[in-house]
Amino acid sequence: QVQLVESGGGSVQAGGSLRLSCAASVSMFSMNRMGWYRQVPGKQRELVAAIDRGGITNYEDSVKGRFSISRDNAKNTVNLQMNSLKPEDTAVYYCYATRDRPFRPTLSYWGQGAQVTVSS
């Protein structure tokens, strides 16, 4: 069973920075894609940033230029550096990972969530 354990997050004033980390219990090379979603009450979960096995990244438009996703293969960790935070970035952030399997449905895994609160 794959486990994703998040750390980081917390509260910060607008313009500040936070860093989220997600440690996987298995080798990241077994995962096709890892990244972060976020969710606020009453809204759908939205993709924030993702990185694939080859290191290709993509970001939600509102965080481009402010957030940066990276991976540490030796530690099986994915990190999300969040700079120039805005109150609208306030949400619960979830780490996720996907694993493709030949001729079978893709598996998805989720972390427990980390609260990020940005005050104005």
All heavy atoms as an XYZ file, in Angstrom:
923
protein
N       0.837     -1.177      0.000
C       0.000      0.000      0.000
C       0.887      1.246      0.000
O       1.777      1.374      0.823
C      -0.916      0.021      1.235
C      -1.861      1.195      1.298
C      -2.945      1.136      0.238
O      -3.170      0.093     -0.360
N      -3.581      2.250     -0.018
N       0.630      2.147     -0.938
C       1.414      3.368     -1.036
C       0.878      4.395     -0.052
O      -0.338      4.608      0.054
C       1.346      3.934     -2.460
C       2.081      5.266     -2.533
C       1.936      2.945     -3.454
N       1.782      5.019      0.675
C       1.393      6.099      1.596
C       2.095      7.377      1.194
O       3.277      7.367      0.821
C       1.752      5.732      3.032
C       0.907      4.613      3.611
C       1.183      4.404      5.083
O       2.319      4.477      5.529
N       0.148      4.120      5.855
N       1.362      8.463      1.279
C       1.910      9.792      1.013
C       1.752     10.600      2.296
O       0.640     10.775      2.777
C       1.164     10.471     -0.133
C       1.156      9.741     -1.478
C       0.303     10.484     -2.489
C       2.572      9.566     -2.007
N       2.866     11.076      2.820
C       2.843     11.810      4.080
C       3.283     13.237      3.827
O       4.407     13.476      3.381
C       3.745     11.149      5.135
C       3.714     11.945      6.425
C       3.311      9.705      5.369
N       2.392     14.167      4.123
C       2.666     15.579      3.871
C       3.225     16.252      5.119
O       2.916     15.863      6.251
C       1.378     16.283      3.445
C       0.798     15.746      2.164
C      -0.689     15.927      2.088
O      -1.292     16.346      3.075
O      -1.258     15.635      1.017
N       4.010     17.270      4.888
C       4.507     18.105      5.978
C       4.636     19.526      5.454
O       4.674     19.764      4.246
C       5.841     17.585      6.506
O       6.809     17.576      5.477
N       4.741     20.446      6.387
C       4.809     21.851      6.009
C       3.443     22.484      6.120
O       2.563     21.987      6.806
N       3.231     23.563      5.409
C       1.981     24.287      5.512
C       1.981     25.168      6.740
O       3.001     25.391      7.384
N       0.803     25.678      7.085
C       0.683     26.552      8.243
C       0.059     27.878      7.870
O      -0.674     27.973      6.886
N       0.360     28.893      8.670
C      -0.218     30.216      8.469
C       0.871     31.229      8.162
O       1.966     31.170      8.735
C      -0.973     30.645      9.730
O      -2.052     29.779      9.995
N       0.561     32.149      7.266
C       1.520     33.170      6.863
C       0.751     34.401      6.397
O      -0.414     34.297      5.997
C       2.439     32.617      5.741
C       1.653     32.405      4.458
C       3.643     33.509      5.520
N       1.409     35.520      6.437
C       0.788     36.741      5.919
C       0.977     36.815      4.415
O       1.895     36.214      3.849
C       1.404     37.962      6.598
C       0.972     38.137      8.053
C       1.343     39.494      8.600
O       2.380     40.052      8.228
N       0.515     40.029      9.473
N       0.113     37.576      3.784
C       0.206     37.757      2.336
C       1.595     38.264      1.954
O       2.163     39.118      2.635
C      -0.854     38.742      1.868
N       2.119     37.678      0.882
C       3.467     38.009      0.441
C       4.529     37.080      0.986
O       5.674     37.098      0.519
N       4.157     36.264      1.952
C       5.104     35.344      2.559
C       5.267     34.068      1.765
O       4.715     33.908      0.673
N       6.042     33.149      2.345
C       6.359     31.890      1.674
C       6.113     30.710      2.611
O       6.250     30.828      3.829
C       7.827     31.874      1.238
O       8.092     32.908      0.312
N       5.775     29.597      2.008
C       5.657     28.324      2.712
C       6.155     27.228      1.792
O       6.180     27.380      0.563
C       4.198     28.041      3.101
C       3.594     28.851      4.242
C       2.104     28.570      4.350
C       4.280     28.532      5.561
N       6.502     26.117      2.406
C       6.982     24.958      1.638
C       6.244     23.721      2.111
O       6.177     23.442      3.311
C       8.482     24.790      1.840
C       9.120     23.652      1.059
C      10.608     23.641      1.355
N      11.317     22.552      0.708
C      11.852     22.635     -0.506
N      11.717     23.754     -1.201
N      12.500     21.607     -1.019
N       5.695     22.990      1.155
C       5.044     21.715      1.432
C       5.939     20.585      0.928
O       6.547     20.709     -0.142
C       3.691     21.633      0.740
C       2.613     22.626      1.185
C       1.379     22.494      0.297
C       2.240     22.390      2.630
N       5.985     19.516      1.689
C       6.715     18.331      1.265
C       5.803     17.117      1.338
O       4.925     17.049      2.199
C       7.947     18.104      2.145
O       8.893     19.118      1.954
N       6.031     16.192      0.443
C       5.246     14.960      0.401
C       6.214     13.798      0.244
O       6.911     13.710     -0.772
C       4.266     15.005     -0.760
S       3.336     13.481     -1.020
N       6.244     12.939      1.240
C       7.135     11.783      1.221
C       6.343     10.542      0.859
O       5.333     10.227      1.501
C       7.801     11.610      2.580
N       6.813      9.828     -0.160
C       6.156      8.602     -0.601
C       6.814      7.392      0.055
O       8.025      7.377      0.282
C       6.236      8.485     -2.116
N       6.001      6.376      0.328
C       6.515      5.175      0.990
C       7.154      4.214     -0.002
O       7.693      3.177      0.400
C       5.384      4.464      1.748
O       4.364      4.060      0.849
N       7.077      4.532     -1.290
C       7.688      3.698     -2.324
C       8.541      4.584     -3.218
O       8.472      5.812     -3.136
C       6.625      2.968     -3.179
C       5.805      2.028     -2.304
C       5.744      3.963     -3.915
N       9.314      3.953     -4.067
C      10.152      4.721     -4.977
C       9.296      5.581     -5.902
O       8.289      5.130     -6.441
C      11.005      3.777     -5.826
O      11.638      4.493     -6.873
N       9.718      6.817     -6.051
C       8.986      7.722     -6.929
C       9.038      7.272     -8.369
O       8.178      7.659     -9.170
C       9.548      9.129     -6.784
C       9.231      9.750     -5.438
S      10.059     11.309     -5.190
C       9.539     12.222     -6.620
N      10.008      6.454     -8.724
C      10.097      5.997    -10.105
C       8.958      5.046    -10.449
O       8.706      4.777    -11.618
C      11.456      5.354    -10.355
C      12.585      6.330    -10.353
C      13.506      6.340     -9.319
C      12.723      7.260    -11.374
C      14.549      7.256     -9.309
C      13.764      8.180    -11.368
C      14.677      8.174    -10.329
N       8.274      4.550     -9.424
C       7.119      3.694     -9.688
C       5.860      4.515     -9.938
O       4.817      3.959    -10.292
C       6.888      2.746     -8.507
O       6.489      3.465     -7.356
N       5.962      5.825     -9.738
C       4.833      6.723     -9.936
C       5.002      7.485    -11.241
O       6.076      8.007    -11.525
C       4.741      7.715     -8.773
C       4.512      7.063     -7.446
S       2.922      6.204     -7.409
C       3.123      5.292     -5.879
N       3.931      7.561    -12.015
C       4.015      8.287    -13.271
C       3.996      9.800    -13.052
O       4.641     10.556    -13.763
C       2.860      7.899    -14.186
C       2.955      6.456    -14.603
O       2.496      5.575    -13.905
N       3.584      6.214    -15.725
N       3.248     10.193    -12.047
C       3.005     11.618    -11.862
C       2.746     11.885    -10.394
O       2.080     11.087     -9.733
C       1.793     12.003    -12.699
C       1.447     13.468    -12.813
C       0.249     13.600    -13.744
N      -0.271     14.940    -13.845
C       0.140     15.827    -14.723
N       1.078     15.513    -15.583
N      -0.403     17.035    -14.770
N       3.279     12.983     -9.900
C       3.007     13.406     -8.523
C       2.753     14.899     -8.523
O       3.202     15.621     -9.414
C       4.190     13.070     -7.608
C       4.437     11.583     -7.461
S       5.696     11.184     -6.248
C       4.862     11.620     -4.709
N       2.025     15.330     -7.524
C       1.755     16.759     -7.475
C       0.859     17.132     -6.324
O       0.744     16.390     -5.344
N       0.237     18.293     -6.477
C      -0.585     18.868     -5.414
C      -1.902     19.391     -5.964
O      -1.932     20.065     -7.005
C       0.177     20.024     -4.751
C       1.457     19.602     -4.116
C       2.682     19.493     -4.709
C       1.644     19.198     -2.759
N       3.609     19.065     -3.800
C       3.010     18.870     -2.602
C       0.801     19.104     -1.651
C       3.538     18.444     -1.390
C       1.337     18.688     -0.450
C       2.682     18.360     -0.328
N      -2.951     19.073     -5.247
C      -4.253     19.674     -5.461
C      -4.560     20.528     -4.232
O      -3.943     20.361     -3.182
C      -5.340     18.599     -5.593
C      -5.511     18.019     -6.969
C      -4.586     17.110     -7.475
C      -6.601     18.350     -7.747
C      -4.754     16.556     -8.731
C      -6.793     17.798     -9.012
C      -5.862     16.901     -9.492
O      -6.030     16.357    -10.741
N      -5.524     21.400     -4.372
C      -6.008     22.145     -3.211
C      -7.525     22.243     -3.271
O      -8.119     22.175     -4.334
C      -5.374     23.538     -3.135
C      -5.760     24.489     -4.257
C      -4.958     25.782     -4.133
N      -5.270     26.710     -5.214
C      -4.609     27.851     -5.429
N      -3.597     28.198     -4.633
N      -4.951     28.637     -6.435
N      -8.090     22.437     -2.087
C      -9.537     22.495     -2.002
C      -9.965     23.457     -0.907
O      -9.396     23.446      0.196
C     -10.122     21.101     -1.729
C     -11.630     21.033     -1.815
C     -12.127     19.605     -1.766
O     -11.489     18.713     -1.217
N     -13.292     19.372     -2.356
N     -10.961     24.262     -1.222
C     -11.598     25.126     -0.225
C     -13.025     24.636     -0.042
O     -13.598     24.032     -0.954
C     -11.573     26.611     -0.641
C     -10.146     27.105     -0.741
C     -12.302     26.821     -1.953
N     -13.616     24.869      1.122
C     -14.986     24.388      1.368
C     -15.955     24.884      0.307
O     -15.956     26.051     -0.071
C     -15.310     24.973      2.742
C     -13.983     25.131      3.402
C     -13.041     25.516      2.311
N     -16.769     23.963     -0.186
C     -17.787     24.317     -1.159
C     -17.314     24.357     -2.596
O     -18.102     24.620     -3.503
N     -16.047     24.082     -2.821
C     -15.501     24.100     -4.180
C     -14.841     22.779     -4.505
O     -14.472     22.015     -3.619
C     -14.502     25.244     -4.347
C     -15.113     26.631     -4.291
C     -14.103     27.681     -4.692
C     -14.742     29.065     -4.730
N     -13.767     30.107     -5.165
N     -14.705     22.545     -5.810
C     -14.041     21.317     -6.246
C     -12.540     21.395     -5.999
O     -11.955     22.485     -5.981
C     -14.303     21.088     -7.738
C     -15.689     20.572     -8.060
C     -15.803     20.129     -9.512
O     -15.184     20.716    -10.389
N     -16.578     19.091     -9.747
N     -11.960     20.243     -5.831
C     -10.515     20.172     -5.692
C      -9.894     20.571     -7.031
O     -10.337     20.116     -8.083
C     -10.120     18.743     -5.303
C      -8.740     18.585     -4.748
C      -8.549     17.169     -4.203
N      -9.321     16.930     -2.993
C      -9.162     15.844     -2.233
N      -8.278     14.911     -2.582
N      -9.905     15.683     -1.158
N      -8.849     21.398     -6.999
C      -8.216     21.846     -8.235
C      -6.727     21.523     -8.219
O      -6.066     21.565     -7.170
C      -8.403     23.361     -8.445
C      -7.702     24.249     -7.441
C      -7.772     25.723     -7.809
O      -8.390     26.084     -8.822
O      -7.188     26.526     -7.060
N      -6.225     21.219     -9.401
C      -4.805     20.916     -9.534
C      -3.998     22.200     -9.392
O      -4.291     23.208    -10.022
C      -4.528     20.282    -10.896
C      -3.061     19.971    -11.193
C      -2.532     18.902    -10.260
C      -2.912     19.530    -12.646
N      -2.964     22.149     -8.570
C      -2.081     23.296     -8.365
C      -0.804     23.138     -9.187
O      -0.404     24.025     -9.926
C      -1.725     23.461     -6.877
C      -0.744     24.618     -6.685
C      -2.979     23.677     -6.048
N      -0.163     21.993     -9.034
C       1.092     21.750     -9.744
C       1.336     20.257     -9.806
O       0.908     19.515     -8.925
C       2.261     22.440     -9.036
N       2.027     19.833    -10.843
C       2.334     18.414    -11.008
C       3.678     18.261    -11.690
O       4.147     19.168    -12.400
C       1.248     17.724    -11.815
N       4.294     17.107    -11.456
C       5.559     16.791    -12.088
C       5.524     15.322    -12.477
O       5.093     14.472    -11.693
C       6.738     17.115    -11.147
C       8.072     16.898    -11.844
C       6.662     16.331     -9.838
C       9.252     17.502    -11.081
N       5.965     15.023    -13.687
C       5.913     13.631    -14.103
C       7.272     12.968    -13.922
O       8.234     13.591    -13.449
C       5.390     13.508    -15.532
C       6.353     14.051    -16.583
O       7.540     14.319    -16.257
O       5.923     14.232    -17.729
N       7.328     11.703    -14.304
C       8.540     10.932    -14.059
C       9.746     11.536    -14.772
O      10.867     11.444    -14.286
C       8.315      9.491    -14.513
C       9.421      8.535    -14.143
C       9.111      7.159    -14.687
N       7.943      6.567    -14.050
C       7.299      5.507    -14.522
N       7.701      4.941    -15.648
N       6.274      5.016    -13.889
N       9.487     12.178    -15.893
C      10.567     12.782    -16.658
C      10.945     14.168    -16.195
O      11.850     14.798    -16.757
N      10.243     14.671    -15.174
C      10.563     15.988    -14.641
C       9.792     17.128    -15.286
O      10.019     18.296    -14.938
N       8.878     16.813    -16.187
C       8.069     17.859    -16.808
C       7.023     18.335    -15.818
O       6.354     17.525    -15.171
C       7.417     17.338    -18.096
C       8.495     16.976    -19.116
C       6.462     18.379    -18.676
C       7.968     16.323    -20.361
N       6.900     19.649    -15.713
C       5.996     20.236    -14.731
C       4.849     20.977    -15.409
O       4.961     21.404    -16.569
C       6.741     21.217    -13.821
O       7.301     22.268    -14.623
C       7.855     20.515    -13.067
N       3.770     21.128    -14.685
C       2.719     22.026    -15.122
C       2.063     22.662    -13.897
O       2.071     22.070    -12.810
C       1.696     21.343    -16.025
C       0.847     20.329    -15.315
O       1.313     19.251    -14.983
N      -0.401     20.677    -15.060
N       1.539     23.848    -14.106
C       0.993     24.650    -13.007
C      -0.363     25.229    -13.375
O      -0.627     25.538    -14.533
C       1.940     25.814    -12.682
C       3.308     25.404    -12.201
C       4.352     25.228    -13.102
C       3.549     25.199    -10.853
C       5.610     24.853    -12.662
C       4.806     24.834    -10.412
C       5.826     24.664    -11.323
O       7.076     24.284    -10.879
N      -1.175     25.388    -12.354
C      -2.418     26.126    -12.519
C      -2.060     27.585    -12.796
O      -1.075     28.107    -12.241
C      -3.247     25.973    -11.258
C      -4.710     26.363    -11.407
C      -4.950     27.814    -11.099
O      -4.233     28.360    -10.256
O      -5.845     28.416    -11.731
N      -2.836     28.252    -13.647
C      -2.452     29.585    -14.111
C      -2.214     30.573    -12.973
O      -1.288     31.395    -13.027
C      -3.525     30.141    -15.052
C      -3.475     29.494    -16.422
O      -2.463     28.842    -16.745
O      -4.466     29.629    -17.166
N      -3.013     30.518    -11.938
C      -2.920     31.534    -10.889
C      -1.661     31.411    -10.032
O      -1.323     32.340     -9.292
C      -4.156     31.484     -9.989
O      -4.165     30.310     -9.209
N      -0.960     30.283    -10.126
C       0.234     30.106     -9.304
C       1.521     30.158    -10.112
O       2.616     30.103     -9.543
C       0.190     28.771     -8.510
C      -1.110     28.658     -7.725
C       0.386     27.573     -9.419
N       1.400     30.265    -11.426
C       2.599     30.321    -12.267
C       3.459     31.518    -11.878
O       2.957     32.631    -11.698
C       2.202     30.422    -13.742
C       1.663     29.123    -14.318
C       1.273     29.292    -15.783
C       0.740     27.984    -16.339
N       0.294     28.124    -17.754
N       4.750     31.268    -11.760
C       5.675     32.324    -11.372
C       5.792     32.508     -9.872
O       6.701     33.203     -9.406
N       4.895     31.903     -9.110
C       4.943     32.014     -7.643
C       5.245     30.685     -6.969
O       5.925     30.641     -5.951
C       3.610     32.551     -7.120
C       3.223     33.906     -7.660
C       1.992     34.463     -6.939
N       0.799     33.636     -7.136
C       0.110     33.078     -6.143
N       0.485     33.263     -4.887
N      -0.972     32.360     -6.403
N       4.733     29.603     -7.518
C       4.934     28.272     -6.944
C       5.924     27.493     -7.797
O       5.983     27.667     -9.026
C       3.626     27.501     -6.899
C       2.603     28.010     -5.904
C       2.745     29.237     -5.276
C       1.500     27.235     -5.589
C       1.813     29.702     -4.366
C       0.550     27.673     -4.681
C       0.704     28.906     -4.087
N       6.647     26.600     -7.131
C       7.596     25.773     -7.846
C       7.557     24.362     -7.273
O       7.719     24.172     -6.066
C       9.008     26.345     -7.721
O       9.943     25.497     -8.362
N       7.360     23.379     -8.148
C       7.333     21.979     -7.717
C       8.645     21.320     -8.093
O       9.215     21.598     -9.161
C       6.122     21.233     -8.338
C       5.966     19.851     -7.719
C       6.248     21.152     -9.862
C       4.650     19.165     -8.101
N       9.126     20.477     -7.200
C      10.383     19.775     -7.466
C      10.318     18.398     -6.832
O       9.468     18.132     -5.985
C      11.561     20.571     -6.910
O      11.460     20.684     -5.495
N      11.225     17.550     -7.243
C      11.246     16.204     -6.687
C      12.668     15.852     -6.242
O      13.647     16.264     -6.878
C      10.736     15.185     -7.698
C      11.484     15.180     -9.018
C      10.726     14.403    -10.066
N      10.640     12.990     -9.756
C       9.785     12.138    -10.310
N       8.917     12.582    -11.194
N       9.790     10.876     -9.988
N      12.752     15.106     -5.184
C      14.024     14.598     -4.674
C      13.926     13.084     -4.749
O      13.352     12.440     -3.866
C      14.256     15.078     -3.237
C      15.615     14.676     -2.708
O      16.179     13.659     -3.182
O      16.127     15.362     -1.809
N      14.482     12.526     -5.796
C      14.339     11.089     -6.022
C      15.013     10.261     -4.926
O      14.520      9.193     -4.559
C      14.921     10.716     -7.384
C      14.122     11.315     -8.524
O      12.910     11.501     -8.421
N      14.794     11.638     -9.613
N      16.095     10.748     -4.396
C      16.813      9.995     -3.365
C      15.976      9.871     -2.088
O      16.078      8.880     -1.358
C      18.141     10.674     -3.056
N      15.141     10.881     -1.827
C      14.318     10.877     -0.613
C      12.871     10.504     -0.894
O      12.048     10.514      0.019
C      14.382     12.248      0.058
C      15.774     12.637      0.549
C      15.747     14.003      1.229
C      17.125     14.389      1.745
N      17.124     15.730      2.396
N      12.564     10.217     -2.150
C      11.174      9.909     -2.538
C      10.218     11.001     -2.079
O       9.154     10.729     -1.496
C      10.727      8.558     -1.972
C      11.475      7.399     -2.597
O      11.864      7.461     -3.761
N      11.705      6.357     -1.825
N      10.618     12.237     -2.341
C       9.873     13.385     -1.855
C       9.574     14.357     -2.995
O      10.427     14.575     -3.858
C      10.671     14.114     -0.757
O      10.903     13.207      0.320
C       9.923     15.318     -0.237
N       8.381     14.908     -2.946
C       8.002     15.989     -3.847
C       7.747     17.232     -3.003
O       7.093     17.152     -1.956
C       6.744     15.641     -4.655
C       6.268     16.840     -5.452
C       7.017     14.494     -5.594
N       8.283     18.341     -3.451
C       8.172     19.581     -2.693
C       7.429     20.649     -3.495
O       7.526     20.681     -4.726
C       9.558     20.107     -2.342
C      10.368     19.099     -1.560
O       9.942     18.624     -0.517
N      11.545     18.753     -2.073
N       6.714     21.483     -2.783
C       6.037     22.622     -3.401
C       6.457     23.877     -2.657
O       6.082     24.072     -1.502
C       4.520     22.450     -3.351
C       3.713     23.546     -4.059
C       3.951     23.481     -5.572
C       2.227     23.425     -3.750
N       7.265     24.681     -3.318
C       7.676     25.947     -2.748
C       6.676     27.006     -3.175
O       6.453     27.199     -4.379
C       9.081     26.322     -3.231
C       9.600     27.648     -2.716
C       9.786     27.662     -1.221
O      10.279     26.694     -0.639
N       9.419     28.754     -0.571
N       6.083     27.674     -2.193
C       5.038     28.662     -2.473
C       5.517     30.034     -2.017
O       5.738     30.253     -0.824
C       3.745     28.276     -1.751
C       3.255     26.879     -2.095
S       1.707     26.442     -1.281
C       2.264     26.297      0.421
N       5.710     30.916     -2.974
C       6.156     32.276     -2.685
C       5.074     33.283     -3.044
O       4.131     32.963     -3.769
C       7.426     32.581     -3.478
C       8.577     31.662     -3.131
O       8.727     31.238     -1.985
N       9.406     31.344     -4.110
N       5.236     34.489     -2.545
C       4.285     35.571     -2.836
C       2.847     35.110     -2.612
O       1.959     35.318     -3.451
C       4.467     36.061     -4.281
O       5.782     36.517     -4.492
N       2.623     34.495     -1.483
C       1.311     33.916     -1.209
C       0.240     34.993     -1.089
O       0.503     36.118     -0.608
C       1.369     33.081      0.060
C       2.003     31.701     -0.130
C       2.456     31.121      1.196
C       1.029     30.768     -0.831
N      -0.956     34.618     -1.519
C      -2.108     35.511     -1.501
C      -3.215     34.881     -0.653
O      -3.263     33.654     -0.509
C      -2.630     35.735     -2.918
C      -1.599     36.273     -3.890
C      -2.173     36.356     -5.295
C      -1.147     36.896     -6.291
N      -1.700     36.962     -7.670
N      -4.112     35.694     -0.124
C      -5.218     35.122      0.669
C      -6.008     34.075     -0.110
O      -6.481     33.099      0.489
C      -6.074     36.345      0.990
C      -5.093     37.481      1.039
C      -4.104     37.168     -0.050
N      -6.124     34.242     -1.409
C      -6.868     33.267     -2.204
C      -6.148     31.935     -2.358
O      -6.709     30.991     -2.920
C      -7.221     33.841     -3.590
C      -6.054     34.437     -4.339
C      -5.957     35.948     -4.154
O      -6.145     36.432     -3.009
O      -5.674     36.636     -5.158
N      -4.921     31.846     -1.886
C      -4.214     30.559     -1.872
C      -4.606     29.716     -0.659
O      -4.201     28.564     -0.545
C      -2.705     30.780     -1.860
C      -2.191     31.422     -3.134
O      -2.652     31.036     -4.225
O      -1.314     32.308     -3.034
N      -5.370     30.315      0.243
C      -5.810     29.585      1.431
C      -6.645     28.376      1.033
O      -7.616     28.497      0.290
C      -6.619     30.506      2.350
O      -5.779     31.560      2.823
C      -7.184     29.732      3.532
N      -6.248     27.204      1.510
C      -6.923     25.954      1.147
C      -6.267     24.810      1.893
O      -5.220     24.983      2.542
C      -6.840     25.715     -0.359
N      -6.876     23.647      1.772
C      -6.208     22.422      2.187
C      -5.500     21.865      0.953
O      -6.131     21.693     -0.101
C      -7.199     21.389      2.746
C      -6.461     20.097      3.098
C      -7.920     21.940      3.963
N      -4.225     21.608      1.084
C      -3.416     21.118     -0.027
C      -3.193     19.611      0.124
O      -2.772     19.147      1.186
C      -2.081     21.854     -0.065
C      -2.204     23.261     -0.601
C      -2.852     24.255      0.132
C      -1.688     23.607     -1.851
C      -2.986     25.542     -0.360
C      -1.804     24.898     -2.351
C      -2.466     25.855     -1.600
O      -2.587     27.131     -2.094
N      -3.476     18.891     -0.955
C      -3.355     17.439     -0.943
C      -2.274     16.986     -1.918
O      -2.288     17.374     -3.095
C      -4.666     16.783     -1.355
C      -5.807     17.028     -0.398
C      -6.665     18.117     -0.566
C      -6.041     16.159      0.664
C      -7.711     18.335      0.300
C      -7.098     16.376      1.540
C      -7.920     17.466      1.357
O      -8.962     17.683      2.223
N      -1.390     16.168     -1.431
C      -0.411     15.525     -2.292
C      -1.086     14.343     -2.998
O      -1.931     13.657     -2.396
C       0.761     15.035     -1.455
S       2.018     14.131     -2.373
N      -0.724     14.116     -4.241
C      -1.285     12.964     -4.938
C      -0.220     12.319     -5.812
O       0.795     12.924     -6.144
C      -2.500     13.370     -5.785
C      -2.143     13.894     -7.157
C      -2.234     13.079     -8.283
C      -1.685     15.195     -7.315
C      -1.885     13.565     -9.529
C      -1.333     15.686     -8.561
C      -1.442     14.866     -9.671
O      -1.091     15.340    -10.902
N      -0.480     11.075     -6.169
C       0.413     10.341     -7.062
C      -0.407      9.372     -7.895
O      -1.435      8.868     -7.429
C       1.474      9.584     -6.268
N       0.042      9.133     -9.112
C      -0.649      8.165     -9.973
C       0.345      7.135    -10.485
O       1.524      7.432    -10.691
C      -1.319      8.852    -11.175
O      -0.320      9.504    -11.967
C      -2.344      9.863    -10.722
N      -0.163      5.943    -10.651
C       0.645      4.846    -11.170
C      -0.117      4.168    -12.294
O      -1.195      3.623    -12.069
C       0.960      3.853    -10.060
C       1.702      2.606    -10.536
C       1.824      1.592     -9.428
N       2.828      1.987     -8.457
C       3.072      1.300     -7.335
N       2.370      0.226     -7.061
N       3.993      1.687     -6.503
N       0.433      4.235    -13.494
C      -0.180      3.546    -14.629
C       0.154      2.066    -14.563
O       1.242      1.681    -14.118
C       0.335      4.122    -15.947
C      -0.154      5.537    -16.172
O      -1.177      5.927    -15.554
O       0.490      6.278    -16.942
N      -0.766      1.262    -15.008
C      -0.554     -0.189    -15.063
C      -0.980     -0.682    -16.442
O      -2.057     -0.295    -16.908
C      -1.365     -0.885    -13.971
C      -1.032     -0.431    -12.566
C      -1.857     -1.197    -11.540
N      -3.276     -0.947    -11.692
C      -4.215     -1.629    -11.048
N      -3.879     -2.628    -10.249
N      -5.483     -1.333    -11.207
N      -0.196     -1.532    -17.061
C      -0.566     -2.028    -18.396
C      -1.906     -2.745    -18.368
O      -2.126     -3.649    -17.545
C       0.578     -2.995    -18.725
C       1.719     -2.544    -17.882
C       1.108     -2.035    -16.613
N      -2.810     -2.309    -19.223
C      -4.110     -2.956    -19.435
C      -4.999     -2.953    -18.194
O      -5.959     -3.716    -18.103
C      -3.913     -4.401    -19.928
C      -2.945     -4.508    -21.071
C      -1.704     -5.086    -20.899
C      -3.270     -3.988    -22.317
C      -0.809     -5.180    -21.952
C      -2.381     -4.072    -23.380
C      -1.147     -4.679    -23.190
N      -4.682     -2.127    -17.222
C      -5.500     -2.003    -16.018
C      -5.656     -0.540    -15.650
O      -4.865      0.309    -16.079
C      -4.861     -2.774    -14.847
C      -4.919     -4.274    -14.992
C      -4.348     -4.967    -13.768
N      -2.913     -4.798    -13.653
C      -2.192     -5.235    -12.621
N      -2.806     -5.822    -11.599
N      -0.895     -5.059    -12.587
N      -6.709     -0.215    -14.882
C      -6.933      1.197    -14.537
C      -5.750      1.804    -13.778
O      -5.077      1.124    -12.993
C      -8.177      1.137    -13.643
C      -8.868     -0.127    -14.027
C      -7.765     -1.086    -14.365
N      -5.564      3.089    -14.013
C      -4.537      3.821    -13.280
C      -4.896      3.905    -11.799
O      -6.054      4.116    -11.438
C      -4.397      5.243    -13.858
O      -3.942      5.153    -15.210
C      -3.416      6.079    -13.051
N      -3.899      3.739    -10.953
C      -4.101      3.862     -9.511
C      -3.777      5.283     -9.063
O      -2.829      5.898     -9.569
C      -3.210      2.876     -8.762
C      -3.492      1.392     -8.998
C      -2.452      0.540     -8.281
C      -4.885      1.033     -8.527
N      -4.546      5.780     -8.115
C      -4.316      7.115     -7.569
C      -4.174      7.020     -6.057
O      -4.875      6.242     -5.408
C      -5.476      8.054     -7.901
O      -5.604      8.224     -9.294
N      -3.283      7.834     -5.519
C      -3.035      7.854     -4.079
C      -3.079      9.305     -3.607
O      -2.683     10.215     -4.332
C      -1.666      7.245     -3.757
C      -1.474      5.873     -4.338
C      -0.824      5.691     -5.551
C      -1.951      4.743     -3.673
C      -0.653      4.429     -6.095
C      -1.781      3.475     -4.196
C      -1.126      3.328     -5.419
O      -0.960      2.075     -5.947
N      -3.521      9.474     -2.359
C      -3.667     10.818     -1.804
C      -3.061     10.906     -0.416
O      -3.101      9.943      0.355
C      -5.148     11.183     -1.719
C      -5.791     11.332     -3.058
C      -6.407     10.359     -3.785
C      -5.855     12.520     -3.841
N      -6.863     10.871     -4.984
C      -6.533     12.198     -5.039
C      -5.406     13.830     -3.670
C      -6.772     13.135     -6.051
C      -5.647     14.757     -4.661
C      -6.322     14.414     -5.823
N      -2.523     12.090     -0.119
C      -2.079     12.379      1.236
C      -3.250     12.820      2.097
O      -4.382     12.929      1.627
N      -2.965     13.097      3.358
C      -4.033     13.414      4.308
C      -4.469     14.875      4.236
O      -5.514     15.245      4.780
C      -3.575     13.078      5.735
C      -2.625     14.092      6.363
C      -1.182     13.941      5.934
O      -0.854     13.167      5.018
N      -0.293     14.690      6.582
N      -3.700     15.719      3.584
C      -4.041     17.131      3.470
C      -3.260     17.988      4.443
O      -3.003     17.577      5.576
N      -2.900     19.171      3.993
C      -2.175     20.132      4.839
C      -2.822     21.503      4.678
O      -3.001     21.969      3.550
C      -0.699     20.190      4.438
N      -3.145     22.103      5.791
C      -3.816     23.403      5.747
C      -2.799     24.513      5.467
O      -1.741     24.580      6.121
C      -4.532     23.683      7.063
C      -5.207     25.037      7.132
C      -6.398     25.154      6.198
O      -7.252     24.265      6.148
N      -6.483     26.260      5.450
N      -3.148     25.369      4.527
C      -2.371     26.582      4.247
C      -3.311     27.764      4.404
O      -4.363     27.820      3.749
C      -1.772     26.556      2.828
C      -1.176     27.906      2.471
C      -0.722     25.459      2.718
N      -2.951     28.678      5.282
C      -3.780     29.848      5.539
C      -2.951     31.102      5.306
O      -1.883     31.267      5.902
C      -4.320     29.846      6.973
O      -5.065     28.642      7.200
C      -5.221     31.041      7.217
N      -3.460     31.974      4.438
C      -2.764     33.215      4.122
C      -3.663     34.379      4.533
O      -4.779     34.518      4.039
C      -2.439     33.315      2.619
C      -1.621     34.571      2.344
C      -1.689     32.079      2.156
N      -3.168     35.185      5.439
C      -3.948     36.314      5.935
C      -3.525     37.612      5.237
O      -2.362     37.779      4.865
C      -3.780     36.450      7.446
O      -2.409     36.603      7.770
N      -4.480     38.493      5.086
C      -4.195     39.760      4.385
C      -3.671     40.826      5.341
O      -3.698     40.670      6.546
C      -5.469     40.266      3.702
O      -6.494     40.426      4.647
